[in-house]
């Protein structure tokens, strides 16, 4: 299989995925997927990520989705992007030590970020990972209120199906997604950005805790938002990416914002 900067030919893609070139052409004609670039000679050229996208379409089909639904789920998925919000925060905020937080502290920081978002942000992009649908249903009323003034709001959990028209949009996580074990909240707005991400630690005694990082650094919040969008895929990813590209969050956080979030979190804990 070719791997140079020119990209993959349709034969390369067919050979790597087991999907016949004629079938790939049919998918592209009917569904606009996979998206080919045209090389200097006018030949189709595909990104390396398209191998994983096509393979995931096949997986989704085996899980019972229609071809159109499977393609929509993976269209904007970026398999080479960091799949974990926690991982990207470690990358963009290496100066922040991860903390071991119990559920009560995670909820306090989450609520503090959300409420400061309501107080400061005008039309934010909001995202959250809830692990399980039952956890989201307990917070659904709160998130419906948060979503009312957002340009885009979506939540990730083990939903049975995708509900793009829900407010916020409900995006199912695949069984193997690392985000299935994460608790996260992300708010990005030109006036205020903050995020929290933590992965649930294994427990022998049933006491739940998370290794977590939170920050009000806009660069880190935008990076976390882009990972959440890559996980979401489809129309949500396209809309969110356009919003982030058009947004101009402040290049650096400030101490006052961090203190404000911390004070709100402390208020929940005392």
GULOTI-45967 format. One line per 8 residues: number of its first residue (from 1); their letters; for each residue x, y, z of C-alpha. Coordinates in Angstrom, 3 decimals, padded with zeros to 6 digits. Example, Ala and Ser with C-alpha at 12.3 -4.5 7.8 and 13.67 -1.06 7.14 Angstrom:
2
1	AS	012.300:-004.500:007.800 | 013.670:-001.060:007.140
END
This chain:
270
1	XXXXXXXX	000.000:000.000:000.000 | 001.358:003.424:-000.932 | 002.039:005.707:002.006 | 003.640:008.762:000.500 | 002.448:012.349:000.802 | 000.348:011.982:-002.359 | -002.086:009.806:-000.411 | -003.674:006.458:-001.130
9	XXXXXXXX	-005.095:005.380:-004.468 | -008.546:003.813:-004.557 | -006.818:000.475:-005.117 | -004.727:001.035:-001.977 | -007.865:001.836:000.016 | -009.683:-001.184:-001.371 | -006.750:-003.466:-000.566 | -006.416:-002.148:002.997
17	XXXXXXXX	-010.116:-002.415:003.838 | -011.376:-005.324:001.770 | -014.061:-003.121:000.188 | -014.005:-003.333:-003.604 | -013.016:-000.212:-005.515 | -016.368:-000.246:-007.309 | -018.182:-000.268:-003.964 | -016.091:002.645:-002.716
25	XXXXXXXX	-016.982:004.588:-005.870 | -020.644:003.817:-005.286 | -020.428:005.026:-001.664 | -018.780:008.222:-002.850 | -021.401:008.791:-005.563 | -024.403:008.118:-003.313 | -023.201:009.279:000.099 | -020.233:011.592:-000.519
33	XXXXXXXX	-017.944:009.193:001.368 | -015.065:008.548:001.375 | -013.996:012.014:000.217 | -011.271:011.867:-002.415 | -008.735:014.489:-003.309 | -007.664:014.701:-006.901 | -003.984:014.257:-007.637 | -002.031:015.988:-010.381
41	XXXXXXXX	-003.232:013.414:-012.924 | -006.842:013.669:-011.820 | -006.741:010.361:-009.932 | -008.539:009.867:-006.605 | -006.294:010.139:-003.569 | -007.379:009.305:-000.010 | -005.995:010.090:003.425 | -004.539:007.322:005.588
49	XXXXXXXX	-007.342:008.020:008.096 | -009.837:006.863:005.452 | -008.697:003.282:006.016 | -009.889:003.440:009.632 | -013.071:005.290:008.614 | -014.053:002.643:006.064 | -013.259:-000.145:008.511 | -015.422:001.550:011.136
57	XXXXXXXX	-018.286:001.803:008.628 | -018.033:-001.969:008.222 | -018.060:-002.400:012.026 | -021.139:-000.183:012.374 | -022.873:-002.157:009.620 | -022.162:-005.389:011.515 | -023.686:-003.726:014.593 | -026.919:-003.216:012.687
65	XXXXXXXX	-026.712:000.329:011.304 | -027.782:001.105:007.762 | -025.037:002.118:005.349 | -026.215:005.754:005.380 | -026.300:005.871:009.200 | -022.893:004.201:009.515 | -021.316:006.663:007.088 | -022.878:009.639:008.857
73	XXXXXXXX	-021.470:008.416:012.165 | -017.882:008.221:010.905 | -017.803:010.917:008.227 | -015.966:013.528:010.322 | -014.302:011.090:012.700 | -010.566:011.750:012.963 | -008.967:008.451:013.983 | -005.484:009.968:014.175
81	XXXXXXXX	-006.696:012.597:016.673 | -006.213:011.876:020.384 | -009.292:009.789:021.295 | -009.296:010.886:024.934 | -010.142:014.316:026.369 | -007.988:013.582:029.389 | -005.017:012.721:027.167 | -005.265:015.957:025.227
89	XXXXXXXX	-005.424:017.991:028.445 | -002.265:016.274:029.677 | -000.660:017.237:026.367 | -001.776:020.898:026.366 | -001.467:021.572:030.093 | 001.584:019.543:031.206 | 002.153:021.959:034.077 | -001.110:020.847:035.714
97	XXXXXXXX	-000.820:017.819:037.953 | -003.627:015.302:037.664 | -005.623:014.989:040.877 | -007.495:012.016:042.283 | -011.032:013.304:042.816 | -014.054:011.498:044.253 | -017.421:011.789:042.527 | -018.495:014.612:044.853
105	XXXXXXXX	-015.487:016.745:043.862 | -015.941:015.950:040.140 | -019.557:017.100:040.376 | -018.503:020.283:042.203 | -015.935:021.259:039.553 | -018.357:020.339:036.743 | -021.108:022.533:038.164 | -018.649:025.361:038.770
113	XXXXXXXX	-017.471:025.309:035.140 | -021.061:025.143:033.885 | -022.312:027.988:036.064 | -019.392:030.239:035.238 | -020.145:029.488:031.590 | -023.721:030.732:032.079 | -022.448:033.828:033.880 | -019.706:034.791:031.403
121	XXXXXXXX	-020.226:033.134:028.010 | -022.521:034.553:025.335 | -022.959:031.769:022.737 | -020.590:028.980:023.777 | -019.775:025.586:022.383 | -020.575:023.077:025.128 | -019.675:019.403:025.333 | -019.724:016.773:028.051
129	XXXXXXXX	-019.019:013.079:028.491 | -021.263:011.222:030.931 | -020.085:007.604:030.516 | -023.611:006.201:030.977 | -026.987:007.387:029.719 | -028.422:007.033:033.219 | -025.904:009.601:034.495 | -026.913:012.021:031.758
137	XXXXXXXX	-030.638:011.572:032.433 | -030.056:012.711:036.018 | -028.437:015.890:034.683 | -030.611:016.298:031.590 | -032.739:019.176:032.902 | -029.619:021.127:033.851 | -028.031:020.524:030.452 | -031.167:021.504:028.588
145	XXXXXXXX	-030.949:024.859:030.345 | -027.240:025.193:029.572 | -027.899:024.380:025.900 | -030.593:027.052:025.463 | -028.034:029.843:024.950 | -025.265:027.755:023.337 | -024.355:027.872:019.653 | -023.798:024.125:019.913
153	XXXXXXXX	-024.219:021.692:022.789 | -023.766:017.933:022.699 | -023.279:015.113:025.155 | -021.464:011.788:024.822 | -022.558:008.588:026.585 | -023.538:004.986:025.903 | -026.774:006.099:024.247 | -028.556:003.463:022.187
161	XXXXXXXX	-028.879:005.831:019.226 | -027.827:009.260:018.002 | -030.333:012.087:018.562 | -028.983:015.122:016.679 | -032.236:017.041:017.043 | -032.278:016.697:020.811 | -031.096:019.694:022.807 | -028.306:019.068:023.565
169	XXXXXXXX	-027.501:016.552:020.809 | -027.061:013.027:022.179 | -024.102:011.157:020.664 | -023.534:007.446:021.389 | -020.047:006.250:022.245 | -018.762:003.068:020.671 | -018.068:000.137:023.023 | -014.293:000.524:022.562
177	XXXXXXXX	-014.142:004.313:022.873 | -011.753:005.476:025.632 | -014.225:008.283:026.331 | -016.611:005.649:027.710 | -014.593:005.749:030.932 | -014.263:009.543:031.107 | -016.190:012.316:032.852 | -015.716:015.646:031.119
185	XXXXXXXX	-017.164:019.117:030.674 | -015.955:021.592:028.030 | -017.024:025.206:027.475 | -015.441:027.368:024.755 | -016.468:030.984:024.162 | -014.548:034.153:023.243 | -015.201:035.493:026.752 | -014.754:032.335:028.821
193	XXXXXXXX	-013.272:028.882:028.308 | -012.797:026.041:030.761 | -012.736:022.278:030.798 | -012.545:019.263:033.077 | -011.634:015.723:032.086 | -011.025:012.678:034.204 | -010.856:008.932:033.709 | -012.428:006.592:036.241
201	XXXXXXXX	-009.905:004.647:038.247 | -010.428:000.934:038.904 | -011.798:000.288:042.375 | -011.701:-002.762:044.628 | -014.068:-001.367:047.261 | -016.716:000.284:045.085 | -015.620:003.825:045.950 | -015.566:005.735:042.661
209	XXXXXXXX	-012.777:008.209:041.918 | -011.255:009.866:038.865 | -007.798:010.962:037.834 | -008.693:014.432:036.627 | -007.408:017.732:035.271 | -009.328:020.985:035.029 | -008.217:024.307:033.589 | -009.452:027.675:032.347
217	XXXXXXXX	-006.745:027.871:029.678 | -008.544:028.576:026.350 | -005.933:026.704:024.283 | -006.455:023.544:026.317 | -010.252:023.961:026.249 | -010.266:024.317:022.459 | -008.059:021.229:022.114 | -010.447:019.244:024.314
225	XXXXXXXX	-013.427:020.515:022.315 | -011.837:019.366:019.052 | -011.348:015.862:020.459 | -014.981:015.776:021.621 | -016.067:016.860:018.131 | -013.893:014.201:016.500 | -015.521:011.589:018.720 | -018.995:012.936:017.876
233	XXXXXXXX	-018.453:012.963:014.110 | -021.114:013.739:011.517 | -023.000:017.024:011.322 | -022.155:017.872:014.939 | -018.444:017.697:014.143 | -018.839:019.815:011.012 | -020.863:022.500:012.809 | -018.603:022.552:015.854
241	XXXXXXXX	-015.423:022.749:013.804 | -016.821:025.701:011.857 | -017.741:027.438:015.127 | -014.291:026.907:016.627 | -012.558:028.053:013.453 | -014.631:031.251:013.455 | -014.206:031.875:017.180 | -011.404:033.895:018.706
249	XXXXXXXX	-011.049:032.750:022.307 | -008.561:034.705:024.360 | -005.103:033.194:023.819 | -004.496:032.757:027.543 | -006.554:032.288:030.649 | -006.404:034.632:033.612 | -006.133:034.117:037.339 | -009.486:035.787:038.043
257	XXXXXXXX	-011.354:033.216:035.934 | -009.572:030.312:037.619 | -010.327:031.729:041.069 | -013.984:032.226:040.141 | -014.360:028.598:039.090 | -012.462:027.370:042.162 | -014.645:029.442:044.493 | -017.820:028.031:042.953
265	XXXXXX	-016.461:024.487:043.330 | -015.539:025.101:046.973 | -019.077:026.336:047.561 | -020.399:022.914:046.564 | -017.938:021.102:048.821 | -018.326:022.998:052.092
END
